[in-house]
Amino acid sequence: MRHGVWSLVVMASFFAGLGTVSAEPVVALSTPEAVVRESVLANERRDLEGMARLFLKDPDIVSYGIMGLKFVGWAPLETILRAEFQSVARLEIAVKELKVWTRGDVAWFSMELDYTRILPGPQGETRALLELRETGVLEKRDGQWLFHSWHEALRRSRL
């Protein structure tokens, strides 16, 4: 009988631990700023599923990328993110400045970041720095802050 009780305690501890142990740290996304920062980390990790969890999937949401890219809904944004993540060896993203404002269930932000693409090549890796400026809107739905729309631009003209 003692052996059976001990086995139950060990099994219960193991299964209880399953809920708290994961490959990625659990991040409390209770503020719009936390969601913006988590999106940067998910982007840097090339974690498409992590990015997808942070965006609303409304079909009429419009977002903009550099070079005139326009995304209506989540699907086209997901496609371009997937292609980006597959084309680089890794990403390094440094937030230079982030400001977030909130009013009720809506928040908006402005952010400057250095987005470094590390590209594989025959003579080794090459680095390409994009100095970006991003703005966007988040909406709180069902208690969770999610990106509603997003706009990305170069901080400096390449003319």
Solvent accessible surface area in square Angstrom, and as a share of the most:
residue,aa,sasa,rsa
1,M,199,0.89
2,R,215,0.78
3,H,147,0.65
4,G,37,0.35
5,V,77,0.44
6,W,169,0.59
7,S,39,0.25
8,L,119,0.59
9,V,76,0.44
10,V,73,0.42
11,M,103,0.46
12,A,63,0.49
13,S,71,0.46
14,F,123,0.51
15,F,122,0.51
16,A,72,0.56
17,G,25,0.24
18,L,100,0.50
19,G,71,0.68
20,T,108,0.63
21,V,113,0.65
22,S,70,0.45
23,A,108,0.84
24,E,87,0.39
25,P,104,0.66
26,V,132,0.76
27,V,64,0.37
28,A,81,0.63
29,L,45,0.23
30,S,83,0.54
31,T,66,0.38
32,P,12,0.07
33,E,71,0.32
34,A,24,0.18
35,V,1,0.00
36,V,1,0.00
37,R,105,0.38
38,E,21,0.09
39,S,11,0.07
40,V,13,0.08
41,L,83,0.42
42,A,0,0.00
43,N,24,0.12
44,E,55,0.25
45,R,96,0.35
46,R,90,0.33
47,D,33,0.17
48,L,29,0.14
49,E,131,0.59
50,G,5,0.04
51,M,11,0.05
52,A,21,0.17
53,R,150,0.55
54,L,4,0.02
55,F,17,0.07
56,L,14,0.07
57,K,99,0.42
58,D,35,0.18
59,P,114,0.72
60,D,110,0.57
61,I,15,0.07
62,V,49,0.28
63,S,5,0.03
64,Y,91,0.34
65,G,7,0.07
66,I,31,0.16
67,M,175,0.78
68,G,73,0.70
69,L,73,0.36
70,K,120,0.51
71,F,12,0.05
72,V,74,0.42
73,G,12,0.11
74,W,28,0.10
75,A,67,0.52
76,P,55,0.34
77,L,6,0.03
78,E,46,0.21
79,T,87,0.50
80,I,72,0.36
81,L,18,0.09
82,R,107,0.39
83,A,54,0.42
84,E,35,0.16
85,F,14,0.06
86,Q,142,0.63
87,S,55,0.35
88,V,6,0.04
89,A,35,0.27
90,R,101,0.37
91,L,6,0.03
92,E,60,0.27
93,I,19,0.09
94,A,48,0.37
95,V,45,0.26
96,K,119,0.50
97,E,82,0.37
98,L,28,0.14
99,K,103,0.44
100,V,40,0.23
101,W,110,0.39
102,T,73,0.43
103,R,182,0.66
104,G,62,0.60
105,D,83,0.43
106,V,67,0.38
107,A,0,0.00
108,W,90,0.32
109,F,5,0.02
110,S,34,0.22
111,M,5,0.02
112,E,48,0.22
113,L,4,0.02
114,D,24,0.12
115,Y,19,0.07
116,T,15,0.09
117,R,53,0.19
118,I,1,0.00
119,L,46,0.23
120,P,88,0.56
121,G,32,0.31
122,P,135,0.85
123,Q,175,0.78
124,G,37,0.35
125,E,93,0.42
126,T,80,0.46
127,R,141,0.51
128,A,37,0.28
129,L,84,0.42
130,L,40,0.20
131,E,28,0.12
132,L,3,0.01
133,R,103,0.38
134,E,17,0.07
135,T,57,0.33
136,G,8,0.08
137,V,52,0.30
138,L,0,0.00
139,E,41,0.18
140,K,74,0.31
141,R,83,0.30
142,D,155,0.80
143,G,61,0.58
144,Q,76,0.34
145,W,12,0.04
146,L,23,0.11
147,F,4,0.02
148,H,61,0.27
149,S,26,0.17
150,W,37,0.13
151,H,78,0.35
152,E,23,0.10
153,A,34,0.26
154,L,56,0.28
155,R,45,0.17
156,R,156,0.57
157,S,87,0.56
158,R,152,0.56
159,L,209,1.04
